[in-house]
Structures are given as structure tokens and as C-alpha cells.
């Protein structure tokens, strides 16, 4: 049971903490609070006063949640790294948002000159009202995203099968030799010359890039002092190379198999057991590039 709960809390999760997305979610939260309070007829006896107070609580909820969802992830970027975001982390984040909403509610009561509730009581009330719909909304959205990514990964595997099929022409034709690619260090002293199909993927590690390539089908790794941005610019003219993540650039023709999770795709590359992630922000461009390549 404990292992099952731990596995569930460690499930990958994706969340968009951009101002645009969180602004829209904050508006939805405010509307939900306004309708919830109005439905249960909380507040004074006068309906105008009740609606005004409900509106203040709704605005306070929207502003509190917006502040936490946009400011905190920028203050702690390592903790909120999308690659490590899980169900457990998001549950803790939701509790933090509800804590901010509780503070906002106390401020509204103070401004209205109404009796303040004990903060623990206020936090418990807000958690009971808000945690379930907020968290379940995220989980439903993630389930949809996971289903979409898994389905798209299956379609990509069909494309990969077609891409890897040998193309044998009916008549002998003269083909041009593939143009080589040259990767260099930032000083130009270190160089690596490869044919396009030799390059499997490149990973950015600090101030260096690790180039994974095949030498007569044997995997090799070469480390160059350079940035992934500079390497990407050097091979930008070749459509089979694609930046799929802030730390990875892959050879699309070297993808052996794809699978998906709620964050995006996972690419299994030829000649290696490494799974390369395709970040959520690169999904649309990745799909478009694969469609053109096949």
C-alpha cells in the first residue's frame, strides 16, 4: 500500500506556470468561490451586502492564487523544474496556494471590519472547499494530456517504421554523398567531423556538450566545450536534427521508438538505452518536423 501511494505521488505531472495560463485559472477560481458562497448564502442578511462580500472573497482568492502560482515558481526554479514535477509536489503546491488564499480571506475580513477566524480554522475551511476541485481539475487535465501523448506516440512509431524502411529504387540511380557535419569547441581547437547518420544525440552538461555518435555501430561519446545553442546553429540547415528539450538535440532518424507521459514524449535512441524527453513546449514543433521528415 505504501509503495503504491509513493508510486502515485511520484507520477510525472506537467503544469504551466506562465502568467497567461495562471491568470485564466485565477479567474476560474474566483468565479468558483463567488458561486460557491452565493449558493450556500454565506454572509449577512442583505443580498447586496452578501454579493459584495462574496465578490471581495472571490477577488482575494484570484489574486492570492495568481501571486503564488506566478511568483513562487520563479523564486524557486529548481523545485519547480518541469522535468521533476510530480503529483506529490503539486499537492504540496496546492496546499501552499490555499495557505495564501486563507491569508487573503483574513485580510478581507479585516477590511470589512468583521471578526477574524482563528487562522487554523480558516485554513481548514479553505482546504476543505478548495483542495478537492483544484487538485482533481489538474488530475483530469493530466489524464487527457497523457492519453493524447500516448496516442500521438503510437502514431509516431508508425511514422518511424516507415522512415526506417529501406528505399530500394526500381532503377539504378546516382545519389549524392551525404554532406558531413563539423562540430567544434568554442575555441575551435577541438573538432568532430561526422556523417549525419552517425550523430545520435547531443546533451548539454554545464559549459560542455556531450556528443553521442556511432562509430561503425559502436556508440561513442565526445565532449566539447560549447553551448547547445551554438551546436544547434551549426547544424540548423539539416532537418533531421531537432532541439527537443533545453538540454537535448536529437537526430530524428536515430529514434528507435517513442512513448509518452503527461509531460511529453520519451525517445528511445538507436545504439543507446537513454530515454530523451521531448518537453511540452516542443511537442507541436516536434510533431510538425516528424511529419515533414517522413
Secondary structure, DSSP 4 states (H G I P E B T S, - for coil): -HHHHHHHHTSB------HHHHHHHHHHHHHHHHHHHHHTT-S-SSHHHHHHHHHHHHHHHHHHHHHIIIIIHHH-TTTT-GGG-BHHHHHHHHHHHHHHHHHHHHHHHHHTT-PPPPHHHHHHHHHHHHHHHHHHHHHHHHHHHHHHHHHHHHHHHHHHHHHHS----SS----PPPPPEEEE-TTS-SEEEE-GGGEEEEEEETTEEEEEEEETTEEEEEEESS-HHHHHHHTTT-TTEEEEETTEEEEGGGEEEEEE-SS-EEEEETT--PEEEE-GGGHHHHHHHHHHH-
